Amino acid sequence: MERPRLLADRSFPHYAYLPGRGPHPVRDPAGHSYNVQPAQVTVSLDSDEFAWGQDLFNHGYYWEAHEAWEALWQVAEKGSPMRALLKGLILLSASGVKIRERKRSAAMRHAGRAGALLRELTTRPHQAFSCALAISPALLADLAEATASAPPVLHVTEKGQPEPVFSFILGKPGAQPRVIPHKRPHEDGASSG
């Protein structure tokens, strides 16, 4: 099954960054986001910036998804449920990076912290989060922790190639949660461009 795109008109970075493996995206002149000026962001579940984070995450660009959501988190109202959701997604992305680095304990730690934040959101009425993510925060927390605890076998051998490690898709508003089998990016139609 091909992973859907929310913003098909945006091109993915030419590599998925993993710390210590390739140029740092913003600090290295060879980085995919070097000298890219931050855009004005709108803290909203239906903003392009939020959807871009989902696209990056769904296609295995975890460091980049972390950065996209962090830009929103930085301007979100302190103490707000939206800020907590964004922090949970940032930590979930960090868990994806650690799974790709094969650092299981760090992945579990990040997924656990993400899970705690996401479950907190289920104690208050936040149906909008479930709709925007196409999965409830509680189920997302469960799936994230399960993946970090028993990570999938990684197959990517080409340096910088993204590889989705989570079996769920974030973000088709109004859609039912979708869980897909793990495959190599070239087998499931994901591209890096």
Number of C-alpha atoms within 10 A of each C-alpha: 12 12 19 16 18 19 14 10 7 11 10 18 19 15 19 25 24 22 13 8 11 15 18 17 22 13 12 13 12 12 18 19 17 14 12 10 7 9 8 9 17 15 21 14 18 13 12 15 22 22 24 22 26 27 25 26 28 25 26 25 28 32 22 25 27 24 15 23 25 18 19 23 21 14 12 19 13 11 8 9 18 20 20 20 21 26 22 27 28 26 23 32 29 23 32 32 26 24 26 23 16 15 15 18 14 17 27 24 19 25 31 23 17 30 25 16 22 27 19 15 21 16 9 9 8 14 13 14 21 22 19 21 22 21 24 22 26 19 16 25 23 18 18 27 23 15 20 27 17 11 20 17 12 16 11 16 9 7 12 18 19 27 25 26 26 25 16 20 23 25 29 19 18 13 14 15 20 14 13 14 11 19 21 16 20 13 11 14 14 21 16 18 9
